């Protein structure tokens, strides 16, 4: 009895083994075996992949620099404007007290001082948390 390739279920005892192979890689550059295959298909395919990975890395680093510089500028401006607002409140409190509005001046002065202290504490706490996050993420990433 010959094997029917179109209907293998009708022949008992026949076992078909199907083998599948998968490959996986992580990162911007494929493994060397795959690079050889790219070179066989596309002239200078491996070199083009490396150039693309280098360009992407440079682009990402440029964006990271811009984000860091922007964060630094925003932090400095935040501190400067918080100081200006607090000093304006304190100056207004002193002027109000001199003009006979001591209760109003006391509220303004207290609010200004609380604002200064709160800004300082919040800024210190956020920097500390950011340093902790950065140190944890650098410990988790393999180098």
Order of alpha helices (4+ residues) and beta strands (2+ residues): alpha-alpha-alpha
